[in-house]
Amino acid sequence: DYMKDLEYEFYEKVKNWDFSMFDIEEEKLTKWDMYEILRKNTNENSKILDLGTGGGENLLENFPDALEILGTDYSKEMIETAKQNLIKSGRKNINFRVMDSYNMDTKDDYYDVVVARNTVTVPKQIYKTLKEDGLLIIRGVDKLDCWDLKKLFGKGQGYHDTKPISQIDYEAVIDAGFKDVELVPLYVREYYKTKEDLIGLLLKTPILDNFSEENLTFERTRLDLEKLEEYIESNTKEKGIVLKRNYYGITARK
């Protein structure tokens, strides 16, 4: 609960932001696309659950039309933002509500697909809420994400973990009883047009915070601007300041 409270406090502070605030050019080096997988496995009669929905922007922009879509987040502020975004979008059959992903209270054997992006998951609870043959899609940030930057600072999300976050998640999904479990490493290059864009990202995400999935600890740390200047000097390319992003995708069937 201590880690959950710290994480909650962090995301409450950064509630009003999304990537569109920053000038970023993205270059995907891996073909895996969670939204494409979602579209291929759903139709107008599907029920979809989105865990860690944040302000709902990704759901509203990328999820296909379905019979029922529920977006949940632990942060009340994020869900308020999502509800406002829903009104603006004019989309139907979508609801947002506060839910703790550690203590899911959704119905058993109910959803066709559960999606979890950059959020904590309890695969055993997801297994219960999925229908037989239902699909789980996870997209997460891995240990080696922004590794050059983390190495320079000597800290960061998953920096001190012995196991990659992807492996921790993968094993938990298998242990929960899922079948056809696939893990795909995802590589992305992000180019930031200005130093301010990069600083904005680092202040709004826990990339350089001591955030351990393995030991369940979360410690917010100061941004050392001198070290950041050093990183920028070595990593400025024609398209902008480069960040090498490492994500992972997991798909699994109940």
VOPA-321874 format. One line per 10 residues: number of its first residue (from 1); for each residue x, y, z of C-alpha. Coordinates in nm, 3 decimals. Last residue first. Example, Ala and Ser with C-alpha at 12.3 -4.5 7.8 and 13.67 -1.06 7.14 Angstrom:
2> 1.367 -0.106 0.714 ~ 1.230 -0.450 0.780
END
This chain:
254> -0.761 -1.726 -2.098 ~ -0.547 -1.603 -2.385 ~ -0.223 -1.401 -2.372 ~ -0.055 -1.106 -2.543 ~ 0.248 -0.925 -2.404 ~ 0.420 -0.620 -2.550 ~ 0.744 -0.466 -2.431 ~ 0.892 -0.118 -2.423 ~ 1.245 0.009 -2.469 ~ 1.284 0.374 -2.571
244> 1.609 0.516 -2.704 ~ 1.581 0.890 -2.644 ~ 1.721 1.118 -2.915 ~ 1.753 1.495 -2.897 ~ 1.638 1.628 -3.236 ~ 1.587 1.510 -3.596 ~ 1.947 1.591 -3.701 ~ 2.088 1.423 -3.391 ~ 2.153 1.547 -3.038 ~ 2.265 1.264 -2.812
234> 2.612 1.356 -2.682 ~ 2.536 1.723 -2.602 ~ 2.190 1.638 -2.470 ~ 2.333 1.383 -2.224 ~ 2.587 1.633 -2.089 ~ 2.315 1.897 -2.057 ~ 2.111 1.641 -1.857 ~ 2.404 1.585 -1.626 ~ 2.413 1.958 -1.554 ~ 2.033 1.969 -1.516
224> 2.025 1.710 -1.234 ~ 1.654 1.627 -1.202 ~ 1.572 1.555 -0.838 ~ 1.434 1.215 -0.735 ~ 1.090 1.062 -0.661 ~ 1.124 0.729 -0.479 ~ 0.899 0.430 -0.550 ~ 0.949 0.084 -0.404 ~ 0.788 -0.248 -0.497 ~ 1.108 -0.456 -0.467
214> 1.096 -0.601 -0.819 ~ 0.886 -0.330 -0.985 ~ 1.139 -0.070 -0.864 ~ 1.090 0.303 -0.925 ~ 1.400 0.502 -0.841 ~ 1.300 0.802 -1.050 ~ 1.472 0.886 -1.378 ~ 1.196 0.754 -1.610 ~ 0.914 0.839 -1.360 ~ 0.719 1.060 -1.602
204> 0.609 1.427 -1.589 ~ 0.939 1.589 -1.494 ~ 1.134 1.380 -1.746 ~ 0.886 1.460 -2.025 ~ 0.893 1.834 -1.959 ~ 1.275 1.827 -1.946 ~ 1.276 1.664 -2.292 ~ 1.035 1.920 -2.438 ~ 1.232 2.204 -2.277 ~ 1.557 2.075 -2.434
194> 1.390 2.119 -2.773 ~ 1.283 1.913 -3.076 ~ 1.271 1.581 -2.890 ~ 1.338 1.274 -3.107 ~ 1.194 0.943 -2.984 ~ 1.340 0.613 -3.104 ~ 1.124 0.305 -3.041 ~ 1.209 -0.059 -2.973 ~ 0.952 -0.314 -2.860 ~ 1.046 -0.650 -2.704
184> 0.770 -0.908 -2.773 ~ 0.634 -1.152 -2.513 ~ 0.378 -1.415 -2.611 ~ 0.153 -1.617 -2.383 ~ -0.058 -1.873 -2.574 ~ -0.217 -1.982 -2.241 ~ -0.303 -1.789 -1.923 ~ -0.303 -1.967 -1.585 ~ -0.211 -1.681 -1.349 ~ 0.145 -1.818 -1.328
174> 0.190 -1.754 -1.703 ~ 0.081 -1.390 -1.665 ~ 0.305 -1.346 -1.357 ~ 0.602 -1.489 -1.551 ~ 0.551 -1.243 -1.838 ~ 0.507 -0.948 -1.601 ~ 0.834 -1.016 -1.414 ~ 1.006 -1.088 -1.748 ~ 0.891 -0.759 -1.900 ~ 1.000 -0.568 -1.587
164> 1.357 -0.690 -1.649 ~ 1.499 -0.897 -1.362 ~ 1.792 -0.779 -1.148 ~ 1.619 -0.450 -1.063 ~ 1.852 -0.158 -0.986 ~ 1.760 0.055 -1.288 ~ 1.390 -0.048 -1.292 ~ 1.284 0.317 -1.334 ~ 1.589 0.536 -1.284 ~ 1.935 0.569 -1.136
154> 2.304 0.615 -1.215 ~ 2.239 0.950 -1.391 ~ 2.459 0.864 -1.691 ~ 2.342 0.502 -1.685 ~ 1.977 0.615 -1.674 ~ 2.026 0.835 -1.983 ~ 2.200 0.562 -2.181 ~ 1.930 0.314 -2.065 ~ 1.633 0.520 -2.187 ~ 1.420 0.200 -2.143
144> 1.647 -0.090 -2.045 ~ 1.416 -0.196 -1.758 ~ 1.103 -0.216 -1.975 ~ 0.805 0.018 -2.014 ~ 0.480 -0.172 -2.064 ~ 0.222 -0.277 -2.319 ~ -0.015 -0.552 -2.206 ~ -0.291 -0.719 -2.411 ~ -0.508 -0.987 -2.245 ~ -0.752 -1.179 -2.465
134> -1.064 -1.376 -2.374 ~ -1.075 -1.750 -2.457 ~ -1.314 -1.802 -2.160 ~ -1.437 -1.457 -2.056 ~ -1.199 -1.224 -1.874 ~ -1.270 -1.091 -1.522 ~ -1.103 -1.384 -1.344 ~ -0.788 -1.377 -1.562 ~ -0.749 -1.003 -1.494 ~ -0.748 -1.079 -1.120
124> -0.478 -1.345 -1.161 ~ -0.283 -1.110 -1.393 ~ -0.247 -0.841 -1.124 ~ -0.136 -0.542 -1.331 ~ 0.055 -0.220 -1.274 ~ 0.038 0.037 -1.554 ~ 0.218 0.135 -1.871 ~ -0.073 0.019 -2.089 ~ -0.315 -0.254 -1.979 ~ -0.587 -0.385 -2.216
114> -0.846 -0.648 -2.119 ~ -1.042 -0.813 -2.401 ~ -1.363 -1.018 -2.418 ~ -1.477 -0.901 -2.074 ~ -1.726 -1.069 -1.837 ~ -1.604 -1.395 -1.688 ~ -1.607 -1.241 -1.335 ~ -1.749 -0.891 -1.288 ~ -1.519 -0.594 -1.218 ~ -1.400 -0.521 -0.862
104> -1.024 -0.516 -0.922 ~ -0.807 -0.478 -0.612 ~ -0.448 -0.421 -0.732 ~ -0.585 -0.240 -1.040 ~ -0.754 0.012 -0.806 ~ -1.066 0.145 -0.974 ~ -1.199 0.493 -1.044 ~ -1.450 0.509 -1.330 ~ -1.477 0.580 -1.701 ~ -1.758 0.473 -1.933
94> -1.778 0.420 -2.309 ~ -2.079 0.299 -2.511 ~ -2.086 0.620 -2.721 ~ -1.825 0.871 -2.846 ~ -1.898 1.247 -2.853 ~ -1.527 1.319 -2.810 ~ -1.576 1.635 -2.602 ~ -1.794 1.450 -2.349 ~ -1.538 1.167 -2.328 ~ -1.253 1.416 -2.270
84> -1.442 1.558 -1.971 ~ -1.492 1.206 -1.834 ~ -1.123 1.128 -1.889 ~ -1.017 1.443 -1.697 ~ -1.239 1.340 -1.403 ~ -1.087 0.990 -1.428 ~ -0.735 1.134 -1.409 ~ -0.826 1.339 -1.103 ~ -0.977 1.039 -0.926 ~ -0.649 0.849 -0.978
74> -0.661 0.467 -0.954 ~ -0.764 0.440 -1.320 ~ -1.036 0.260 -1.513 ~ -1.164 0.274 -1.872 ~ -1.476 0.067 -1.948 ~ -1.578 -0.010 -2.306 ~ -1.913 -0.169 -2.398 ~ -2.074 -0.286 -2.721 ~ -1.767 -0.187 -2.921 ~ -1.634 0.090 -3.144
64> -1.257 0.060 -3.191 ~ -1.007 0.197 -2.937 ~ -0.749 0.445 -3.069 ~ -0.852 0.806 -3.001 ~ -1.088 0.764 -2.707 ~ -0.872 0.496 -2.541 ~ -0.549 0.685 -2.592 ~ -0.692 1.010 -2.456 ~ -0.861 0.849 -2.152 ~ -0.705 1.086 -1.899
54> -0.521 0.795 -1.738 ~ -0.658 0.460 -1.867 ~ -0.463 0.253 -1.617 ~ -0.666 -0.059 -1.706 ~ -0.880 -0.061 -2.022 ~ -1.166 -0.314 -2.017 ~ -1.336 -0.416 -2.343 ~ -1.675 -0.580 -2.408 ~ -1.722 -0.691 -2.767 ~ -2.047 -0.690 -2.966
44> -1.937 -0.427 -3.225 ~ -1.623 -0.631 -3.301 ~ -1.295 -0.720 -3.129 ~ -0.982 -0.928 -3.185 ~ -0.841 -0.761 -3.498 ~ -0.908 -0.414 -3.357 ~ -0.722 -0.493 -3.031 ~ -0.423 -0.639 -3.219 ~ -0.409 -0.322 -3.433 ~ -0.433 -0.113 -3.118
34> -0.148 -0.305 -2.953 ~ 0.089 -0.250 -3.245 ~ 0.389 -0.481 -3.293 ~ 0.596 -0.365 -3.595 ~ 0.920 -0.293 -3.409 ~ 1.156 -0.004 -3.496 ~ 0.897 0.269 -3.435 ~ 1.031 0.620 -3.505 ~ 0.860 0.894 -3.306 ~ 0.901 1.269 -3.357
24> 0.831 1.464 -3.042 ~ 0.716 1.823 -2.984 ~ 0.561 1.793 -2.639 ~ 0.209 1.873 -2.520 ~ 0.075 1.595 -2.745 ~ 0.234 1.350 -2.503 ~ -0.035 1.405 -2.240 ~ -0.071 1.627 -1.938 ~ -0.313 1.735 -1.672 ~ -0.268 1.474 -1.398
14> 0.099 1.530 -1.316 ~ 0.057 1.585 -0.942 ~ -0.211 1.315 -0.909 ~ 0.026 1.074 -1.090 ~ 0.299 1.117 -0.826 ~ 0.059 1.095 -0.528 ~ -0.089 0.771 -0.666 ~ 0.258 0.622 -0.709 ~ 0.346 0.712 -0.351 ~ 0.016 0.568 -0.223
4> 0.061 0.246 -0.423 ~ 0.416 0.207 -0.292 ~ 0.293 0.234 0.068 ~ 0.000 0.000 0.000
END
